[in-house]
Amino acid sequence: MKSEHLKPSPRHDHVYAIVRYETTAGPDVPIELKVTVKKIVTDPYVAQKEVERLNALNADKGCYYFSQVTRMDKKGAEVLTGDTSSGEGVAGNPEDDSI
Protein backbone atom coordinates (compact mmCIF):
# COMPACT_ATOMS: atom_id res chain seq x y z
CA MET A 1 0.00 0.00 0.00
CA LYS A 2 1.29 3.45 -0.85
CA SER A 3 1.87 5.69 2.14
CA GLU A 4 -0.28 8.49 0.69
CA HIS A 5 -3.33 6.16 0.97
CA LEU A 6 -2.83 5.40 4.66
CA LYS A 7 -5.19 6.84 7.21
CA PRO A 8 -3.96 8.05 10.63
CA SER A 9 -4.79 5.82 13.54
CA PRO A 10 -4.94 6.51 17.28
CA ARG A 11 -3.49 3.02 17.95
CA HIS A 12 -0.40 3.04 15.75
CA ASP A 13 1.99 5.15 13.67
CA HIS A 14 3.06 4.27 10.16
CA VAL A 15 6.75 3.46 9.82
CA TYR A 16 8.85 2.19 6.94
CA ALA A 17 10.93 -0.96 7.09
CA ILE A 18 14.00 -1.07 4.88
CA VAL A 19 14.27 -4.69 3.82
CA ARG A 20 17.18 -6.61 2.26
CA TYR A 21 16.45 -9.60 0.02
CA GLU A 22 19.26 -12.01 -0.84
CA THR A 23 18.80 -12.56 -4.58
CA THR A 24 21.54 -15.15 -4.98
CA ALA A 25 20.41 -17.49 -2.19
CA GLY A 26 19.35 -20.87 -3.51
CA PRO A 27 15.88 -22.37 -3.26
CA ASP A 28 17.03 -24.57 -0.37
CA VAL A 29 17.81 -21.52 1.81
CA PRO A 30 14.98 -20.75 4.28
CA ILE A 31 13.13 -17.50 3.66
CA GLU A 32 14.17 -16.28 7.14
CA LEU A 33 17.77 -16.22 5.88
CA LYS A 34 16.90 -14.51 2.59
CA VAL A 35 15.05 -11.54 4.05
CA THR A 36 16.37 -9.10 6.67
CA VAL A 37 14.84 -5.92 8.07
CA LYS A 38 17.82 -3.57 8.08
CA LYS A 39 16.20 -0.58 9.76
CA ILE A 40 12.93 1.21 10.47
CA VAL A 41 12.42 4.89 9.66
CA THR A 42 9.46 7.21 10.16
CA ASP A 43 9.61 9.15 6.89
CA PRO A 44 8.72 7.55 3.53
CA TYR A 45 11.09 9.86 1.63
CA VAL A 46 14.00 8.95 3.91
CA ALA A 47 13.15 5.28 3.35
CA GLN A 48 13.15 5.69 -0.43
CA LYS A 49 16.47 7.55 -0.43
CA GLU A 50 18.06 4.90 1.81
CA VAL A 51 16.79 2.12 -0.48
CA GLU A 52 18.28 3.90 -3.49
CA ARG A 53 21.59 4.41 -1.67
CA LEU A 54 21.83 0.79 -0.52
CA ASN A 55 20.92 -0.62 -3.94
CA ALA A 56 23.59 1.53 -5.60
CA LEU A 57 26.19 0.62 -2.97
CA ASN A 58 25.46 -3.11 -3.07
CA ALA A 59 24.50 -3.54 -6.74
CA ASP A 60 26.97 -6.36 -7.34
CA LYS A 61 26.60 -8.15 -3.99
CA GLY A 62 23.58 -10.36 -4.68
CA CYS A 63 21.00 -8.41 -2.72
CA TYR A 64 18.10 -6.07 -3.37
CA TYR A 65 16.69 -3.46 -0.99
CA PHE A 66 13.11 -2.18 -0.82
CA SER A 67 10.91 -0.40 1.69
CA GLN A 68 7.66 -1.64 3.16
CA VAL A 69 5.17 0.38 5.13
CA THR A 70 4.14 -1.16 8.44
CA ARG A 71 2.75 -0.08 11.81
CA MET A 72 4.33 0.78 15.16
CA ASP A 73 1.99 0.31 18.10
CA LYS A 74 1.63 3.42 20.23
CA LYS A 75 0.67 1.41 23.32
CA GLY A 76 4.18 0.09 23.90
CA ALA A 77 5.69 -3.35 23.94
CA GLU A 78 4.05 -6.36 25.48
CA VAL A 79 6.01 -8.30 28.05
CA LEU A 80 5.86 -12.07 27.98
CA THR A 81 5.79 -13.65 31.40
CA GLY A 82 5.54 -17.42 31.45
CA ASP A 83 3.66 -19.84 29.24
CA THR A 84 1.86 -18.02 26.44
CA SER A 85 0.54 -21.09 24.60
CA SER A 86 -2.97 -20.45 25.90
CA GLY A 87 -2.74 -16.68 25.60
CA GLU A 88 -2.09 -16.34 29.33
CA GLY A 89 0.99 -14.74 30.75
CA VAL A 90 0.97 -11.68 28.51
CA ALA A 91 1.20 -8.39 30.29
CA GLY A 92 1.38 -5.04 28.60
CA ASN A 93 1.17 -2.11 30.95
CA PRO A 94 2.63 0.91 29.11
CA GLU A 95 2.70 2.81 32.41
CA ASP A 96 5.02 0.25 34.00
CA ASP A 97 8.66 1.13 33.35
CA SER A 98 10.13 -1.42 35.76
CA ILE A 99 11.69 -3.43 32.94
mmCIF file of the C-alpha atoms, coordinates in Angstrom:
data_MODEL
# 
_entry.id   MODEL 
# 
loop_
_atom_site.group_PDB 
_atom_site.id 
_atom_site.type_symbol 
_atom_site.label_atom_id 
_atom_site.label_alt_id 
_atom_site.label_comp_id 
_atom_site.label_asym_id 
_atom_site.label_entity_id 
_atom_site.label_seq_id 
_atom_site.pdbx_PDB_ins_code 
_atom_site.Cartn_x 
_atom_site.Cartn_y 
_atom_site.Cartn_z 
_atom_site.occupancy 
_atom_site.B_iso_or_equiv 
_atom_site.pdbx_formal_charge 
_atom_site.auth_seq_id 
_atom_site.auth_comp_id 
_atom_site.auth_asym_id 
_atom_site.auth_atom_id 
_atom_site.pdbx_PDB_model_num 
ATOM 1  C CA . MET A 1 1  ? 0.000  0.000   0.000  1.00 0.00 ? 1  MET A CA 1 
ATOM 2  C CA . LYS A 1 2  ? 1.293  3.448   -0.846 1.00 0.00 ? 2  LYS A CA 1 
ATOM 3  C CA . SER A 1 3  ? 1.871  5.694   2.140  1.00 0.00 ? 3  SER A CA 1 
ATOM 4  C CA . GLU A 1 4  ? -0.285 8.487   0.688  1.00 0.00 ? 4  GLU A CA 1 
ATOM 5  C CA . HIS A 1 5  ? -3.326 6.164   0.969  1.00 0.00 ? 5  HIS A CA 1 
ATOM 6  C CA . LEU A 1 6  ? -2.826 5.399   4.661  1.00 0.00 ? 6  LEU A CA 1 
ATOM 7  C CA . LYS A 1 7  ? -5.189 6.842   7.214  1.00 0.00 ? 7  LYS A CA 1 
ATOM 8  C CA . PRO A 1 8  ? -3.956 8.055   10.627 1.00 0.00 ? 8  PRO A CA 1 
ATOM 9  C CA . SER A 1 9  ? -4.789 5.817   13.545 1.00 0.00 ? 9  SER A CA 1 
ATOM 10 C CA . PRO A 1 10 ? -4.936 6.512   17.284 1.00 0.00 ? 10 PRO A CA 1 
ATOM 11 C CA . ARG A 1 11 ? -3.488 3.018   17.952 1.00 0.00 ? 11 ARG A CA 1 
ATOM 12 C CA . HIS A 1 12 ? -0.398 3.041   15.747 1.00 0.00 ? 12 HIS A CA 1 
ATOM 13 C CA . ASP A 1 13 ? 1.992  5.153   13.674 1.00 0.00 ? 13 ASP A CA 1 
ATOM 14 C CA . HIS A 1 14 ? 3.065  4.273   10.158 1.00 0.00 ? 14 HIS A CA 1 
ATOM 15 C CA . VAL A 1 15 ? 6.750  3.456   9.817  1.00 0.00 ? 15 VAL A CA 1 
ATOM 16 C CA . TYR A 1 16 ? 8.851  2.187   6.936  1.00 0.00 ? 16 TYR A CA 1 
ATOM 17 C CA . ALA A 1 17 ? 10.930 -0.964  7.090  1.00 0.00 ? 17 ALA A CA 1 
ATOM 18 C CA . ILE A 1 18 ? 14.001 -1.072  4.881  1.00 0.00 ? 18 ILE A CA 1 
ATOM 19 C CA . VAL A 1 19 ? 14.267 -4.688  3.817  1.00 0.00 ? 19 VAL A CA 1 
ATOM 20 C CA . ARG A 1 20 ? 17.175 -6.607  2.262  1.00 0.00 ? 20 ARG A CA 1 
ATOM 21 C CA . TYR A 1 21 ? 16.446 -9.600  0.024  1.00 0.00 ? 21 TYR A CA 1 
ATOM 22 C CA . GLU A 1 22 ? 19.263 -12.013 -0.836 1.00 0.00 ? 22 GLU A CA 1 
ATOM 23 C CA . THR A 1 23 ? 18.803 -12.555 -4.580 1.00 0.00 ? 23 THR A CA 1 
ATOM 24 C CA . THR A 1 24 ? 21.539 -15.155 -4.982 1.00 0.00 ? 24 THR A CA 1 
ATOM 25 C CA . ALA A 1 25 ? 20.413 -17.486 -2.188 1.00 0.00 ? 25 ALA A CA 1 
ATOM 26 C CA . GLY A 1 26 ? 19.355 -20.868 -3.509 1.00 0.00 ? 26 GLY A CA 1 
ATOM 27 C CA . PRO A 1 27 ? 15.880 -22.371 -3.257 1.00 0.00 ? 27 PRO A CA 1 
ATOM 28 C CA . ASP A 1 28 ? 17.027 -24.568 -0.370 1.00 0.00 ? 28 ASP A CA 1 
ATOM 29 C CA . VAL A 1 29 ? 17.812 -21.517 1.809  1.00 0.00 ? 29 VAL A CA 1 
ATOM 30 C CA . PRO A 1 30 ? 14.980 -20.752 4.281  1.00 0.00 ? 30 PRO A CA 1 
ATOM 31 C CA . ILE A 1 31 ? 13.129 -17.496 3.664  1.00 0.00 ? 31 ILE A CA 1 
ATOM 32 C CA . GLU A 1 32 ? 14.172 -16.279 7.139  1.00 0.00 ? 32 GLU A CA 1 
ATOM 33 C CA . LEU A 1 33 ? 17.767 -16.219 5.880  1.00 0.00 ? 33 LEU A CA 1 
ATOM 34 C CA . LYS A 1 34 ? 16.897 -14.515 2.594  1.00 0.00 ? 34 LYS A CA 1 
ATOM 35 C CA . VAL A 1 35 ? 15.048 -11.539 4.053  1.00 0.00 ? 35 VAL A CA 1 
ATOM 36 C CA . THR A 1 36 ? 16.366 -9.098  6.674  1.00 0.00 ? 36 THR A CA 1 
ATOM 37 C CA . VAL A 1 37 ? 14.837 -5.917  8.065  1.00 0.00 ? 37 VAL A CA 1 
ATOM 38 C CA . LYS A 1 38 ? 17.818 -3.567  8.078  1.00 0.00 ? 38 LYS A CA 1 
ATOM 39 C CA . LYS A 1 39 ? 16.199 -0.575  9.758  1.00 0.00 ? 39 LYS A CA 1 
ATOM 40 C CA . ILE A 1 40 ? 12.934 1.207   10.474 1.00 0.00 ? 40 ILE A CA 1 
ATOM 41 C CA . VAL A 1 41 ? 12.415 4.892   9.660  1.00 0.00 ? 41 VAL A CA 1 
ATOM 42 C CA . THR A 1 42 ? 9.464  7.215   10.162 1.00 0.00 ? 42 THR A CA 1 
ATOM 43 C CA . ASP A 1 43 ? 9.615  9.145   6.889  1.00 0.00 ? 43 ASP A CA 1 
ATOM 44 C CA . PRO A 1 44 ? 8.717  7.555   3.527  1.00 0.00 ? 44 PRO A CA 1 
ATOM 45 C CA . TYR A 1 45 ? 11.091 9.864   1.633  1.00 0.00 ? 45 TYR A CA 1 
ATOM 46 C CA . VAL A 1 46 ? 13.998 8.948   3.909  1.00 0.00 ? 46 VAL A CA 1 
ATOM 47 C CA . ALA A 1 47 ? 13.146 5.281   3.355  1.00 0.00 ? 47 ALA A CA 1 
ATOM 48 C CA . GLN A 1 48 ? 13.148 5.690   -0.428 1.00 0.00 ? 48 GLN A CA 1 
ATOM 49 C CA . LYS A 1 49 ? 16.474 7.545   -0.429 1.00 0.00 ? 49 LYS A CA 1 
ATOM 50 C CA . GLU A 1 50 ? 18.061 4.902   1.810  1.00 0.00 ? 50 GLU A CA 1 
ATOM 51 C CA . VAL A 1 51 ? 16.792 2.122   -0.483 1.00 0.00 ? 51 VAL A CA 1 
ATOM 52 C CA . GLU A 1 52 ? 18.284 3.902   -3.491 1.00 0.00 ? 52 GLU A CA 1 
ATOM 53 C CA . ARG A 1 53 ? 21.592 4.414   -1.672 1.00 0.00 ? 53 ARG A CA 1 
ATOM 54 C CA . LEU A 1 54 ? 21.834 0.794   -0.523 1.00 0.00 ? 54 LEU A CA 1 
ATOM 55 C CA . ASN A 1 55 ? 20.920 -0.621  -3.938 1.00 0.00 ? 55 ASN A CA 1 
ATOM 56 C CA . ALA A 1 56 ? 23.589 1.528   -5.599 1.00 0.00 ? 56 ALA A CA 1 
ATOM 57 C CA . LEU A 1 57 ? 26.190 0.623   -2.970 1.00 0.00 ? 57 LEU A CA 1 
ATOM 58 C CA . ASN A 1 58 ? 25.458 -3.112  -3.074 1.00 0.00 ? 58 ASN A CA 1 
ATOM 59 C CA . ALA A 1 59 ? 24.498 -3.536  -6.738 1.00 0.00 ? 59 ALA A CA 1 
ATOM 60 C CA . ASP A 1 60 ? 26.974 -6.360  -7.337 1.00 0.00 ? 60 ASP A CA 1 
ATOM 61 C CA . LYS A 1 61 ? 26.596 -8.150  -3.986 1.00 0.00 ? 61 LYS A CA 1 
ATOM 62 C CA . GLY A 1 62 ? 23.583 -10.361 -4.679 1.00 0.00 ? 62 GLY A CA 1 
ATOM 63 C CA . CYS A 1 63 ? 20.997 -8.414  -2.723 1.00 0.00 ? 63 CYS A CA 1 
ATOM 64 C CA . TYR A 1 64 ? 18.095 -6.073  -3.369 1.00 0.00 ? 64 TYR A CA 1 
ATOM 65 C CA . TYR A 1 65 ? 16.686 -3.457  -0.986 1.00 0.00 ? 65 TYR A CA 1 
ATOM 66 C CA . PHE A 1 66 ? 13.113 -2.183  -0.823 1.00 0.00 ? 66 PHE A CA 1 
ATOM 67 C CA . SER A 1 67 ? 10.912 -0.398  1.686  1.00 0.00 ? 67 SER A CA 1 
ATOM 68 C CA . GLN A 1 68 ? 7.663  -1.643  3.156  1.00 0.00 ? 68 GLN A CA 1 
ATOM 69 C CA . VAL A 1 69 ? 5.171  0.385   5.130  1.00 0.00 ? 69 VAL A CA 1 
ATOM 70 C CA . THR A 1 70 ? 4.145  -1.162  8.441  1.00 0.00 ? 70 THR A CA 1 
ATOM 71 C CA . ARG A 1 71 ? 2.754  -0.083  11.814 1.00 0.00 ? 71 ARG A CA 1 
ATOM 72 C CA . MET A 1 72 ? 4.327  0.778   15.155 1.00 0.00 ? 72 MET A CA 1 
ATOM 73 C CA . ASP A 1 73 ? 1.992  0.313   18.098 1.00 0.00 ? 73 ASP A CA 1 
ATOM 74 C CA . LYS A 1 74 ? 1.631  3.425   20.230 1.00 0.00 ? 74 LYS A CA 1 
ATOM 75 C CA . LYS A 1 75 ? 0.675  1.411   23.317 1.00 0.00 ? 75 LYS A CA 1 
ATOM 76 C CA . GLY A 1 76 ? 4.182  0.091   23.897 1.00 0.00 ? 76 GLY A CA 1 
ATOM 77 C CA . ALA A 1 77 ? 5.686  -3.349  23.941 1.00 0.00 ? 77 ALA A CA 1 
ATOM 78 C CA . GLU A 1 78 ? 4.047  -6.362  25.479 1.00 0.00 ? 78 GLU A CA 1 
ATOM 79 C CA . VAL A 1 79 ? 6.006  -8.301  28.048 1.00 0.00 ? 79 VAL A CA 1 
ATOM 80 C CA . LEU A 1 80 ? 5.863  -12.075 27.975 1.00 0.00 ? 80 LEU A CA 1 
ATOM 81 C CA . THR A 1 81 ? 5.790  -13.651 31.405 1.00 0.00 ? 81 THR A CA 1 
ATOM 82 C CA . GLY A 1 82 ? 5.542  -17.422 31.452 1.00 0.00 ? 82 GLY A CA 1 
ATOM 83 C CA . ASP A 1 83 ? 3.660  -19.836 29.241 1.00 0.00 ? 83 ASP A CA 1 
ATOM 84 C CA . THR A 1 84 ? 1.864  -18.018 26.436 1.00 0.00 ? 84 THR A CA 1 
ATOM 85 C CA . SER A 1 85 ? 0.536  -21.091 24.602 1.00 0.00 ? 85 SER A CA 1 
ATOM 86 C CA . SER A 1 86 ? -2.969 -20.451 25.898 1.00 0.00 ? 86 SER A CA 1 
ATOM 87 C CA . GLY A 1 87 ? -2.738 -16.678 25.602 1.00 0.00 ? 87 GLY A CA 1 
ATOM 88 C CA . GLU A 1 88 ? -2.094 -16.341 29.326 1.00 0.00 ? 88 GLU A CA 1 
ATOM 89 C CA . GLY A 1 89 ? 0.992  -14.737 30.747 1.00 0.00 ? 89 GLY A CA 1 
ATOM 90 C CA . VAL A 1 90 ? 0.966  -11.684 28.505 1.00 0.00 ? 90 VAL A CA 1 
ATOM 91 C CA . ALA A 1 91 ? 1.196  -8.389  30.293 1.00 0.00 ? 91 ALA A CA 1 
ATOM 92 C CA . GLY A 1 92 ? 1.384  -5.036  28.595 1.00 0.00 ? 92 GLY A CA 1 
ATOM 93 C CA . ASN A 1 93 ? 1.167  -2.109  30.953 1.00 0.00 ? 93 ASN A CA 1 
ATOM 94 C CA . PRO A 1 94 ? 2.627  0.908   29.112 1.00 0.00 ? 94 PRO A CA 1 
ATOM 95 C CA . GLU A 1 95 ? 2.696  2.813   32.411 1.00 0.00 ? 95 GLU A CA 1 
ATOM 96 C CA . ASP A 1 96 ? 5.018  0.246   34.002 1.00 0.00 ? 96 ASP A CA 1 
ATOM 97 C CA . ASP A 1 97 ? 8.661  1.126   33.350 1.00 0.00 ? 97 ASP A CA 1 
ATOM 98 C CA . SER A 1 98 ? 10.130 -1.419  35.765 1.00 0.00 ? 98 SER A CA 1 
ATOM 99 C CA . ILE A 1 99 ? 11.693 -3.428  32.941 1.00 0.00 ? 99 ILE A CA 1 
# 
